[in-house]
């Protein structure tokens, strides 16, 4: 998993139904590791958003960026429903990242 390049959009949280951050990356495992270890300044460090609660992989970075922008426009309730469809307990999914199972066909 570590070192693999696969565009992904993801959501981080600090706790069950807590603050939500939406991001995009080409290397999800490494990017989440950065959030968890506070090496990324900004919102995720400020609010201790260390729990990967939702993610999906895309074929291209352009598709991942479009999805990120779409999700950022969504109401909070819609984001919560999306998270809970994949991860009802808001567990940290970092060690379970599966780029094949979460690859969204365009």
C-alpha positions in Angstrom: 0.0 0.0 0.0 2.7 2.5 1.0 4.3 4.1 -2.0 1.5 3.1 -4.5 0.2 6.0 -6.6 -3.5 5.9 -7.1 -5.7 9.1 -7.1 -8.1 9.2 -4.2 -10.6 11.5 -2.5 -10.9 11.0 1.3 -12.5 12.3 4.5 -10.7 12.7 7.8 -12.4 13.2 11.2 -11.4 13.7 14.8 -14.2 11.5 16.3 -17.6 9.9 15.6 -19.6 12.6 13.7 -17.0 15.2 14.5 -15.2 17.7 12.3 -14.9 16.5 8.7 -12.1 17.3 6.3 -12.2 16.4 2.6 -9.0 16.0 0.6 -7.5 14.6 -2.6 -4.2 12.8 -3.1 -2.2 10.5 -5.4 -1.0 8.5 -2.5 -3.7 7.9 0.2 -1.7 5.8 2.7 1.2 8.3 2.8 -1.1 11.4 2.9 -3.2 9.9 5.8 0.1 9.1 7.6 1.0 12.8 7.3 -2.3 13.8 8.8 -2.0 11.3 11.7 1.5 12.5 12.6 0.8 16.2 12.4 3.3 16.9 9.6 0.6 18.7 7.6 -0.1 22.2 8.9 -3.6 23.6 8.7 -7.1 22.4 9.5 -6.2 18.7 10.1 -3.5 19.5 12.6 -5.5 22.3 14.3 -8.6 20.0 14.9 -6.6 16.7 15.3 -8.3 15.1 12.3 -6.4 11.8 12.4 -9.1 9.3 11.6 -9.6 8.2 7.9 -13.3 7.6 7.9 -14.1 7.4 4.1 -12.3 7.2 0.8 -12.6 6.2 -2.8 -10.1 5.8 -5.5 -10.4 7.2 -9.0 -8.7 6.4 -12.3 -7.3 9.9 -12.8 -6.3 12.8 -10.6 -8.7 15.0 -12.6 -11.6 12.7 -11.6 -10.5 12.7 -8.0 -10.4 16.5 -7.9 -13.8 16.8 -9.5 -15.2 14.5 -6.8 -13.5 16.4 -4.0 -15.1 19.7 -5.3 -18.5 18.0 -5.5 -18.3 16.7 -1.9 -17.2 20.0 -0.6 -20.4 21.5 -1.9 -22.6 18.8 -0.2 -24.5 19.4 3.0 -23.0 18.0 6.2 -25.9 15.4 6.5 -25.1 14.1 3.0 -21.4 13.6 3.9 -22.4 11.8 7.1 -24.6 9.4 5.1 -21.8 8.7 2.7 -19.3 8.0 5.5 -21.8 5.8 7.4 -22.7 3.8 4.2 -19.0 2.7 4.1 -18.0 3.0 7.8 -21.0 3.2 10.2 -18.8 3.3 13.3 -16.4 5.9 11.9 -13.5 3.6 12.5 -10.0 4.6 11.3 -9.6 2.9 7.9 -5.9 3.8 7.4 -4.6 0.2 7.8 -7.5 -1.2 5.6 -7.0 0.9 2.5 -8.0 -1.1 -0.5 -7.5 0.8 -3.9 -9.1 -2.0 -5.9 -12.3 -2.4 -3.8 -12.8 1.4 -3.7 -12.0 2.2 -7.3 -15.0 4.1 -8.8 -15.7 3.5 -12.4 -16.2 6.8 -14.3 
